[in-house]
Structures are given as structure tokens and as C-alpha cells.
Amino acid sequence: MRETMRKRTRIAAVLCLLAAGATAMAVPASAAPAEKYLHVNVQDPTKGESVNINVTLAMAEKILPAINNHGLHGGKVTIHNADMNDLDFRGLLDAVRTAPDNEFVTVKDNDSDVRVAKAGENIVIHVTDKKNKEEKVDITVPLKIVDALYSGEKNGELDLAAAVRALSDAGDAFLVTVQDSTEKVRIWVDSRNTQD
């Protein structure tokens, strides 16, 4: 009788393990967040040239501190001749962050139209050349990226490595589009490893 009970217990245990295994196979494990890619695309059809860059944000974050050239050092870039001592940039950012969506600055002159605004959690900058409507700059930067850029301790220094880290949480987004009469430059972040 005891032997029969042991066999049944073993069979029940094996069936439980098989059922657990089948359940685990039927219910997909929660997927790890997809790796984010930084994409840069430069097109110049008049010269027949194009440049495509696709690197993971993790790779970009590791590469930046390794570059020490001109103002770029240790993942940070120094803006030379930037007189920011009289400006509390963090205070300015806080004022923008807490403000409602708004068009803060509009400049119109004979050459161009410039617009700086807040839309949601983004700073938006649009520049259009009036003489050549094809020449324009569109920049959309999440405020969390701006915060990361200015997280350094020194005035006039931008922390690019911190900004790249912050991009991984920003979602898929076009950051910069620059169009002139011949070239088009686009910079964006998404989860795809190609630009297709």
C-alpha cells in the first residue's frame, strides 16, 4: 500500500512539473525592454552622398567618455566663451517645466522666423529661412534630456553621457531635423536597429 502511494505521489509530482512547464511555455515571459538605438541620417542628393549611423544608446554612452577632442572630454562638452555666469539655468528650466504649454519666444525678421515653445514635456524649436523655405530646423527635446545635459557641476558644460542615458527612457522620438537647399539631417531614437 505504501509503495502504491509513493508511486502515485511521484506520478502526481511529475504531472505537476509537466503542467507547470506547459503553462510556462504557453504564457510568454515578460519581455525585457527593447534596446534603444540612436540614428543619424545625412542625405545630400546633389553630391550623391549619404551617411547612416545606427548605434545603441548603451554603446553611445560608453563611447562618449572615450573621446577627448576639442571641447569634448569625459562624456561632457564645454561651451567655450559661453557667458552663463549671470544666468541661473536650472531656475530657468524649472520655470519652463512648471509652465503650461506655450510659445515662449517668437522672432521674425527679414531673414528667418524662430519659434521656441513648450509642448507637453518637450522643448520645441522651429527655425525657417524666409528666403529659402526649404531651409529649416526642427528640434524637439524632452525636458528630461535638457535636465540631464545640465546635470554637470560647471556652468558652460553639457553632460552628453547623462543625456544619452536619459534618452533610453524618453521613448521613440525624432529629436532633430535640419533641411537646407541640398542636405537633410535627421536624428532620432527608436527600438529598431535599422533606419528602414
C-alpha positions, 0 to 999 in steps of 0.5 A, spaced: 500 500 500 505 504 501 509 503 495 502 504 491 502 511 494 509 513 493 508 511 486 502 515 485 505 521 489 511 521 484 506 520 478 502 526 481 509 530 482 511 529 475 504 531 472 505 537 476 512 539 473 509 537 466 503 542 467 507 547 470 512 547 464 506 547 459 503 553 462 510 556 462 511 555 455 504 557 453 504 564 457 510 568 454 515 571 459 515 578 460 519 581 455 525 585 457 525 592 454 527 593 447 534 596 446 534 603 444 538 605 438 540 612 436 540 614 428 543 619 424 541 620 417 545 625 412 542 625 405 545 630 400 542 628 393 546 633 389 553 630 391 550 623 391 552 622 398 549 619 404 551 617 411 547 612 416 549 611 423 545 606 427 548 605 434 545 603 441 544 608 446 548 603 451 554 603 446 553 611 445 554 612 452 560 608 453 563 611 447 562 618 449 567 618 455 572 615 450 573 621 446 577 627 448 577 632 442 576 639 442 571 641 447 569 634 448 572 630 454 569 625 459 562 624 456 561 632 457 562 638 452 564 645 454 561 651 451 567 655 450 566 663 451 559 661 453 557 667 458 552 663 463 555 666 469 549 671 470 544 666 468 541 661 473 539 655 468 536 650 472 531 656 475 530 657 468 528 650 466 524 649 472 520 655 470 519 652 463 517 645 466 512 648 471 509 652 465 503 650 461 504 649 454 506 655 450 510 659 445 515 662 449 519 666 444 517 668 437 522 672 432 521 674 425 525 678 421 527 679 414 531 673 414 528 667 418 522 666 423 524 662 430 519 659 434 521 656 441 515 653 445 513 648 450 509 642 448 507 637 453 514 635 456 518 637 450 522 643 448 520 645 441 524 649 436 522 651 429 527 655 425 525 657 417 529 661 412 524 666 409 528 666 403 529 659 402 523 655 405 526 649 404 531 651 409 529 649 416 530 646 423 526 642 427 528 640 434 524 637 439 527 635 446 524 632 452 525 636 458 528 630 461 534 630 456 535 638 457 535 636 465 540 631 464 545 635 459 545 640 465 546 635 470 554 637 470 557 641 476 560 647 471 556 652 468 558 652 460 558 644 460 553 639 457 553 632 460 552 628 453 553 621 457 547 623 462 543 625 456 544 619 452 542 615 458 536 619 459 534 618 452 533 610 453 527 612 457 524 618 453 521 613 448 521 613 440 522 620 438 525 624 432 529 629 436 532 633 430 531 635 423 535 640 419 533 641 411 537 646 407 537 647 399 541 640 398 542 636 405 537 633 410 539 631 417 535 627 421 536 624 428 532 620 432 531 614 437 527 608 436 527 600 438 529 598 431 536 597 429 535 599 422 533 606 419 528 602 414 
